[in-house]
Amino acid sequence: MVEAELRCRGGTAQVRVEGQCLIVGKGASEARADLQGSIQQWDSLPDDLRERRVQQIAQLLSEGAQRAPVAMHKRRPLRPGLFSFVRH
């Protein structure tokens, strides 16, 4: 259900389960949602609240993945440095 909601939001990442967490992405772009409370309450929730919870979890995962830091590459100088003639 959450994976389908993520696709509706434009996400393409695979959702995986670790313990009681749903996880999207890997490494620095990983986002997690702890489902312990949702799992405990799921059977007692009416359908509309279940759908709302699915939407909330999908939003949490998609926003978490978007907030991931972008890797910065060290910029190389355009001109040769003082010791550029020395080979390593």
RORONU-60349 format. One record per residue (C-alpha): x, y, z; residue number from 1. Coordinates in nm, 3 decimals, m for minus. Layout:
ATOM|X|Y|Z|NUM $
...
//
This chain:
ATOM|0.000|0.000|0.000|1 $
ATOM|0.277|0.243|0.090|2 $
ATOM|0.476|0.150|m0.220|3 $
ATOM|0.173|0.224|m0.440|4 $
ATOM|0.127|0.561|m0.266|5 $
ATOM|0.495|0.645|m0.323|6 $
ATOM|0.453|0.569|m0.695|7 $
ATOM|0.151|0.804|m0.703|8 $
ATOM|0.379|1.072|m0.557|9 $
ATOM|0.634|1.014|m0.834|10 $
ATOM|0.873|0.795|m0.638|11 $
ATOM|1.040|0.496|m0.797|12 $
ATOM|1.245|0.356|m0.509|13 $
ATOM|1.183|0.006|m0.379|14 $
ATOM|1.043|m0.020|m0.028|15 $
ATOM|1.205|m0.278|0.198|16 $
ATOM|1.124|m0.396|0.549|17 $
ATOM|1.373|m0.425|0.835|18 $
ATOM|1.214|m0.526|1.163|19 $
ATOM|0.925|m0.285|1.212|20 $
ATOM|1.061|m0.019|0.976|21 $
ATOM|0.989|0.057|0.612|22 $
ATOM|1.296|0.184|0.430|23 $
ATOM|1.338|0.364|0.099|24 $
ATOM|1.676|0.436|m0.062|25 $
ATOM|2.026|0.340|0.040|26 $
ATOM|2.314|0.506|0.218|27 $
ATOM|2.286|0.882|0.252|28 $
ATOM|1.953|0.890|0.066|29 $
ATOM|1.790|0.634|0.298|30 $
ATOM|1.461|0.725|0.466|31 $
ATOM|1.295|0.517|0.740|32 $
ATOM|0.948|0.500|0.889|33 $
ATOM|0.895|0.315|1.217|34 $
ATOM|0.568|0.123|1.192|35 $
ATOM|0.541|m0.014|1.545|36 $
ATOM|0.248|0.208|1.648|37 $
ATOM|0.070|0.166|1.316|38 $
ATOM|0.104|m0.213|1.334|39 $
ATOM|m0.042|m0.219|1.685|40 $
ATOM|m0.341|m0.002|1.589|41 $
ATOM|m0.402|m0.129|1.233|42 $
ATOM|m0.683|m0.377|1.309|43 $
ATOM|m0.878|m0.120|1.510|44 $
ATOM|m0.852|0.159|1.249|45 $
ATOM|m1.142|0.227|1.011|46 $
ATOM|m1.060|0.215|0.640|47 $
ATOM|m1.037|0.594|0.598|48 $
ATOM|m0.782|0.623|0.881|49 $
ATOM|m0.582|0.332|0.739|50 $
ATOM|m0.564|0.512|0.405|51 $
ATOM|m0.464|0.835|0.580|52 $
ATOM|m0.188|0.654|0.769|53 $
ATOM|m0.057|0.501|0.445|54 $
ATOM|m0.044|0.852|0.296|55 $
ATOM|0.141|0.985|0.601|56 $
ATOM|0.400|0.706|0.589|57 $
ATOM|0.455|0.761|0.216|58 $
ATOM|0.496|1.135|0.273|59 $
ATOM|0.746|1.074|0.552|60 $
ATOM|0.951|0.838|0.334|61 $
ATOM|0.945|1.059|0.025|62 $
ATOM|1.038|1.374|0.218|63 $
ATOM|1.314|1.190|0.405|64 $
ATOM|1.469|1.071|0.081|65 $
ATOM|1.447|1.422|m0.068|66 $
ATOM|1.624|1.575|0.234|67 $
ATOM|1.923|1.348|0.187|68 $
ATOM|2.248|1.541|0.147|69 $
ATOM|2.386|1.581|m0.202|70 $
ATOM|2.741|1.456|m0.247|71 $
ATOM|2.975|1.741|m0.331|72 $
ATOM|3.267|1.680|m0.563|73 $
ATOM|3.593|1.859|m0.503|74 $
ATOM|3.638|2.112|m0.777|75 $
ATOM|3.958|2.081|m0.974|76 $
ATOM|4.141|2.401|m1.062|77 $
ATOM|4.121|2.509|m1.426|78 $
ATOM|4.489|2.603|m1.443|79 $
ATOM|4.791|2.396|m1.345|80 $
ATOM|4.907|2.423|m0.988|81 $
ATOM|5.255|2.515|m0.871|82 $
ATOM|5.373|2.151|m0.859|83 $
ATOM|5.158|2.012|m1.141|84 $
ATOM|5.468|1.900|m1.331|85 $
ATOM|5.542|1.642|m1.055|86 $
ATOM|5.394|1.301|m1.141|87 $
ATOM|5.271|1.064|m0.872|88 $
//
